[in-house]
């Protein structure tokens, strides 16, 4: 009887929740979002009012009212903040997420825009107005104004992002005209190429072009298998880890330095001055880019792109030879004259050669060359390259290279958290949109944290 009484008491004390649904609920969305929630901090510190002003010329004064473009932008931004780049999936999740509804201003009695609305605006108003680029630039300017970005020491790098196209979709460029009868993307691509260059025959960088995404490039980076994709180029402020420049380019190494110049020029215009230094990997260490930085008094913290023969050569390097500008000649370590021998346009270099008579009996010949006489190849921007080599041995170079790792961390965030390991949109102009939105989302997180520092705990008083 005792055991029955105890067991019965446990049954009485144990609560049981009955699932029931009330007809009405009385609560405000405002009360359900914590004060330190990311979306509440964004609402507090960042204004999206510029959207309506930017797009007002794109809407007619007659007809039915359209969906608020600021609402569409807020929904898209939520997707990139929380790693959901699929608009169909984003709309489904928006129906159930209280904080997302609060941020967009959509009540439970208001209809959520259809996912196709984003595609229609992307090919129209958003694309024509460069709305996403302006959003990114506005966030960067705000970071500069509040003191988050100093802009003195920057780093630049590019990351390969796979395109939404399979390598099997590539065809020889000679077959593009025939493929245009079937593929709308190829037809539009050829039309755009003709509009850009209507007289000459289009010159393609690749022998084969994808019919799914003609702008994508078949390439690889980092030893991975070749795939179709693009380069996402970032220019980053070292101190704050804020992205101050974004550029979408074809997946070609030559495009990385072009993108770096464009981003640096744009950011210098915002600041009113050029940065003090730029750090990068060896990909950017070509003579043209190093000279471009030297002309703007920017210190380059990057290793030069020297040929494998020069790196492994047991012979004297160009730094051991003395240049006499008044005679346009070099003096070798043994004191012999080397005269100008011509220019190599392919390698952007000049050659200076010795003679059999001077080099043959020279005691330093085994350390200088294995040929009958020495041929010295000097890059046309050799002073800038040599300056970069000297900087590579300084403590400042080692510090800048450590800071450069922040760019790689941002690319890891882009692919792992935002979900851009593989692009969803096709064509360069729409890929650019994804890169701008992703970078804006990354910067917004850092900006609102900077503007909302955690409050220190109150000291206990006795």
C-alpha positions in Angstrom: 0.0 0.0 0.0 2.9 2.3 0.8 4.5 1.8 -2.6 1.1 2.4 -4.3 0.6 5.6 -2.4 4.1 6.9 -3.3 3.7 6.0 -7.0 0.3 7.5 -7.1 1.7 10.8 -5.6 4.3 10.9 -8.3 1.7 10.6 -11.0 -0.3 13.5 -9.4 2.8 15.8 -9.1 4.0 15.1 -12.7 2.8 17.8 -15.1 1.4 17.0 -18.5 1.2 19.6 -21.4 -1.9 19.4 -23.5 -1.4 20.6 -27.1 -4.1 23.1 -27.8 -4.4 26.0 -30.3 -6.1 29.2 -29.3 -8.2 31.1 -31.8 -6.4 34.4 -31.1 -2.9 35.4 -29.7 -2.2 38.8 -28.2 1.4 39.8 -28.5 3.7 42.2 -30.4 6.6 41.2 -32.7 8.5 44.0 -31.1 8.5 42.3 -27.8 9.8 39.0 -29.2 13.2 40.3 -30.5 15.9 40.6 -27.9 17.7 43.9 -27.6 21.1 42.4 -28.6 19.7 40.5 -31.6 21.7 41.1 -34.8 18.7 42.4 -36.8 17.7 44.8 -34.0 21.2 46.2 -34.0 21.1 46.6 -37.8 17.7 48.4 -37.6 19.2 50.7 -35.0 22.4 51.7 -36.8 21.8 51.3 -40.5 19.3 53.1 -42.7 17.9 51.7 -45.9 16.0 54.8 -46.9 18.2 55.4 -49.8 16.6 52.5 -51.7 13.3 54.3 -52.4 15.2 57.5 -53.4 17.5 55.5 -55.7 14.6 53.6 -57.5 11.9 56.2 -57.6 12.6 57.0 -61.3 12.1 53.3 -62.1 8.4 53.2 -61.1 5.4 54.5 -62.9 3.1 57.1 -61.4 0.0 55.2 -62.6 -1.2 51.7 -62.1 -1.3 49.5 -59.0 1.2 50.1 -56.2 4.2 47.7 -56.4 6.0 45.9 -53.7 8.3 48.2 -51.6 11.8 47.8 -53.0 13.2 48.4 -49.5 11.3 45.3 -48.3 12.8 43.2 -51.1 16.3 44.4 -50.2 15.8 43.6 -46.5 14.6 40.1 -47.3 17.6 39.5 -49.6 20.0 40.8 -47.0 18.5 38.4 -44.3 19.4 35.6 -46.7 23.0 36.6 -46.9 23.3 37.3 -43.2 22.0 33.8 -42.3 23.5 31.8 -45.1 20.4 31.3 -47.2 21.0 32.4 -50.8 18.0 30.5 -52.3 15.1 32.9 -52.5 12.5 30.2 -52.6 13.8 28.7 -49.3 14.2 32.2 -47.9 10.5 33.0 -48.4 9.5 29.7 -46.8 11.6 30.4 -43.7 10.4 34.0 -43.5 6.8 32.7 -42.8 7.9 31.1 -39.6 10.7 33.4 -38.2 9.5 36.1 -35.8 12.7 38.2 -35.9 12.8 38.1 -39.7 9.2 39.3 -39.9 10.0 42.1 -37.5 13.0 43.3 -39.5 11.1 43.3 -42.7 8.0 44.9 -41.1 5.7 42.1 -42.3 2.9 41.4 -39.9 1.1 38.0 -39.7 -1.8 39.5 -41.8 0.5 40.7 -44.6 1.4 38.6 -47.6 5.0 37.7 -48.2 6.3 38.5 -51.7 6.6 35.5 -54.1 10.1 34.3 -54.7 9.8 35.1 -58.4 9.5 38.8 -57.5 13.2 38.9 -56.7 14.2 37.5 -60.1 12.0 40.1 -62.0 13.5 43.0 -60.1 17.0 41.6 -60.5 16.7 41.7 -64.3 15.1 45.1 -64.2 15.3 47.9 -61.6 18.0 46.4 -59.3 20.4 45.7 -62.2 19.9 49.1 -63.9 20.3 51.1 -60.7 23.3 49.1 -59.4 21.4 49.0 -56.1 23.6 46.3 -54.5 26.8 48.0 -55.3 25.5 51.2 -53.7 24.5 49.3 -50.6 28.0 48.0 -50.2 29.5 51.4 -50.8 27.2 53.0 -48.3 28.2 50.5 -45.6 31.9 51.1 -46.3 31.5 54.9 -46.1 29.7 54.5 -42.8 32.6 52.3 -41.5 35.0 55.1 -42.5 32.9 57.9 -41.0 32.5 56.2 -37.5 36.3 55.4 -37.4 36.1 51.6 -37.8 38.1 51.7 -41.0 41.5 53.5 -40.9 42.4 52.7 -44.5 46.2 52.9 -44.0 47.2 49.3 -44.3 45.2 47.1 -46.7 45.4 43.5 -48.1 44.1 42.2 -51.4 43.3 38.7 -52.5 41.0 36.7 -54.8 39.2 33.4 -54.3 37.8 31.0 -56.9 34.0 30.5 -56.6 32.4 27.7 -58.7 29.9 28.8 -61.3 26.4 27.3 -61.6 27.4 25.4 -64.7 29.0 22.0 -65.4 32.2 21.6 -67.4 30.3 19.3 -69.8 28.3 22.4 -71.0 31.4 23.8 -72.8 31.4 23.8 -76.6 34.0 25.1 -79.1 33.6 28.8 -79.8 33.0 28.1 -83.5 29.7 26.4 -82.5 28.3 29.3 -80.5 26.3 30.7 -83.4 24.6 27.3 -83.9 24.1 26.8 -80.2 22.4 30.3 -80.0 19.4 28.8 -81.8 18.7 26.6 -78.8 20.2 28.3 -75.8 18.9 31.7 -74.8 21.9 32.4 -72.6 24.3 32.0 -75.6 22.0 34.1 -77.8 22.0 36.9 -75.3 25.8 36.5 -74.8 26.5 36.9 -78.5 24.2 39.9 -78.7 26.0 41.6 -75.8 29.4 40.9 -77.4 28.3 42.3 -80.7 27.0 45.5 -79.0 30.3 46.0 -77.3 32.4 45.5 -80.4 30.1 45.6 -83.5 32.9 45.9 -86.1 35.5 43.3 -85.3 34.8 39.6 -84.8 34.5 38.7 -81.1 37.7 37.4 -79.5 37.1 34.9 -76.8 39.7 34.2 -74.1 38.8 30.5 -74.1 38.7 27.9 -76.9 35.5 26.5 -75.3 32.5 28.4 -73.9 29.8 27.2 -71.6 26.3 27.2 -73.0 24.9 27.5 -69.5 27.0 30.4 -68.3 29.1 31.8 -71.1 30.9 34.3 -68.9 32.3 31.6 -66.6 35.9 30.6 -67.0 37.3 27.1 -66.9 40.2 27.3 -64.4 41.6 26.1 -61.1 43.3 27.6 -58.1 45.1 26.1 -55.2 45.8 22.8 -56.8 42.1 21.8 -57.0 40.6 20.2 -60.2 39.6 22.6 -62.9 36.0 23.9 -62.8 33.9 26.7 -64.3 33.8 29.7 -62.1 34.7 33.3 -61.3 37.2 35.1 -59.0 35.8 37.1 -56.0 38.4 39.8 -55.3 38.5 41.5 -51.9 40.3 44.6 -50.7 40.4 44.5 -46.9 41.3 47.0 -44.2 43.9 45.1 -42.0 42.9 46.7 -38.7 39.2 46.3 -38.8 38.8 43.3 -41.2 36.3 45.3 -43.1 36.0 44.7 -46.9 36.5 48.0 -48.6 36.5 46.7 -52.2 34.8 44.0 -54.1 35.3 43.0 -57.8 34.0 40.0 -59.7 36.3 38.9 -62.6 36.9 36.0 -64.8 39.0 33.2 -63.2 42.3 34.4 -64.7 45.4 35.3 -62.6 46.0 38.3 -64.8 42.6 39.7 -63.8 43.5 39.8 -60.1 46.0 42.6 -60.4 43.5 44.5 -62.7 40.8 44.1 -60.1 43.3 45.2 -57.3 44.1 48.4 -59.2 40.4 49.2 -59.7 39.5 48.6 -56.0 42.5 50.6 -54.8 41.7 53.5 -57.1 38.0 53.5 -56.0 38.8 53.4 -52.3 41.5 56.1 -52.6 38.8 58.4 -54.1 36.5 57.7 -51.1 39.3 58.5 -48.6 40.9 61.3 -50.5 44.3 59.6 -50.2 46.0 56.4 -51.1 46.8 53.8 -48.5 50.3 53.5 -47.0 50.8 49.8 -47.8 49.2 46.9 -49.5 49.9 43.2 -48.7 49.3 40.3 -51.1 50.6 36.9 -52.1 53.1 36.2 -54.8 50.3 36.3 -57.5 50.3 40.1 -57.4 54.1 40.4 -57.4 54.5 41.2 -61.1 56.5 44.2 -62.2 53.6 46.2 -63.7 51.6 46.1 -60.4 54.6 46.8 -58.3 55.4 49.9 -60.4 51.8 51.0 -60.3 52.0 51.0 -56.5 55.4 52.7 -56.5 54.0 55.5 -58.7 51.4 56.2 -55.9 53.9 55.8 -53.0 52.2 52.7 -51.7 54.5 50.2 -50.0 54.1 46.7 -51.5 54.4 43.8 -49.0 54.4 41.0 -51.5 57.0 38.7 -52.9 58.0 39.1 -56.6 57.0 36.7 -59.3 60.4 35.5 -60.4 60.9 32.7 -62.9 61.8 29.3 -61.5 65.1 29.5 -63.4 66.0 32.6 -61.5 65.0 31.2 -58.1 67.1 28.1 -58.6 70.0 29.6 -60.5 73.4 29.2 -58.9 74.8 32.2 -60.8 74.9 35.9 -60.0 71.5 37.7 -59.9 70.8 41.1 -61.5 71.3 42.8 -58.1 75.1 42.0 -58.4 75.4 44.2 -61.6 75.7 48.0 -61.6 73.7 50.0 -64.0 75.1 53.1 -65.7 72.2 55.2 -66.9 74.2 57.7 -68.9 75.6 55.0 -71.1 72.6 52.5 -70.8 74.9 49.6 -69.8 75.7 47.3 -66.9 78.9 46.6 -65.2 79.4 43.0 -64.1 81.0 42.0 -60.7 84.3 41.6 -62.4 84.2 45.2 -63.7 83.5 44.3 -67.4 81.0 46.2 -69.6 77.7 44.7 -70.7 76.0 46.6 -73.6 72.3 46.9 -74.5 71.2 43.9 -76.6 67.6 44.6 -77.4 64.1 44.4 -75.9 61.8 41.4 -75.3 58.2 42.6 -75.7 56.9 39.2 -74.5 58.7 39.3 -71.2 58.6 43.1 -70.8 62.4 43.0 -70.4 65.6 44.4 -71.8 68.8 42.3 -72.4 72.4 43.3 -71.8 75.1 41.0 -73.1 78.8 40.5 -72.6 81.3 39.2 -75.2 83.4 36.0 -75.5 86.5 38.1 -75.3 85.5 39.7 -71.9 83.7 36.7 -70.3 86.0 33.9 -71.6 89.1 34.5 -69.4 87.1 36.0 -66.5 87.9 34.4 -63.1 84.3 34.8 -61.9 82.8 33.1 -65.0 81.9 29.8 -63.1 79.8 31.9 -60.7 78.3 34.0 -63.5 77.3 31.8 -66.4 77.8 28.4 -68.0 77.6 29.8 -71.5 80.4 31.4 -73.5 79.3 34.9 -72.3 76.7 36.3 -69.9 73.3 37.5 -71.0 71.6 39.7 -68.4 67.7 40.0 -68.6 66.4 43.0 -66.8 62.7 43.6 -66.4 61.5 47.0 -67.4 60.2 47.6 -63.9 63.2 46.0 -62.2 63.7 48.9 -59.6 60.2 48.3 -58.3 60.8 44.6 -58.2 64.1 44.9 -56.4 62.4 47.2 -53.8 59.8 44.5 -53.1 62.6 42.0 -52.6 64.3 44.2 -50.1 61.0 44.8 -48.2 60.5 41.0 -47.9 63.3 40.8 -45.4 61.9 43.4 -43.0 59.8 42.9 -39.8 57.0 45.0 -41.4 56.7 42.5 -44.2 56.2 39.6 -41.8 53.6 41.6 -39.9 51.7 42.5 -43.1 51.7 38.9 -44.2 50.2 37.8 -40.9 47.5 40.5 -41.3 46.8 39.3 -44.9 45.5 36.0 -43.4 42.3 38.0 -42.5 41.3 38.0 -46.2 41.4 34.2 -46.2 39.3 34.1 -43.1 36.7 36.3 -44.9 36.6 34.0 -47.9 36.1 31.0 -45.5 33.2 32.9 -43.9 31.8 33.6 -47.5 31.8 29.9 -48.4 31.1 28.2 -45.1 28.6 30.6 -43.4 27.1 32.5 -46.2 27.0 29.5 -48.5 28.7 30.8 -51.6 30.9 27.7 -52.4 28.9 27.5 -55.6 27.1 30.4 -57.2 23.4 30.3 -57.8 23.1 33.0 -60.4 24.7 33.0 -63.8 26.4 35.6 -66.0 29.0 38.1 -64.6 26.5 40.9 -64.0 24.4 38.8 -61.7 27.4 37.1 -60.1 28.6 40.6 -59.2 25.3 41.1 -57.4 25.9 38.1 -55.2 29.4 39.2 -54.3 28.3 42.7 -53.4 25.5 41.5 -51.2 27.7 38.9 -49.5 30.4 41.5 -48.7 27.8 44.0 -47.5 26.4 41.4 -45.1 29.9 40.6 -43.8 30.7 44.3 -43.2 27.3 45.0 -41.6 28.0 42.4 -38.9 31.3 44.1 -38.0 29.9 47.6 -38.2 27.0 46.9 -35.8 29.2 45.1 -33.3 31.6 48.1 -33.4 28.7 50.5 -32.8 27.2 48.3 -30.0 30.0 47.3 -27.7 29.0 45.0 -24.9 28.2 46.7 -21.6 30.6 45.8 -18.8 29.0 43.9 -15.9 28.1 46.1 -12.9 30.4 45.8 -9.9 28.7 44.3 -6.8 28.4 46.7 -3.9 28.5 45.4 -0.4 
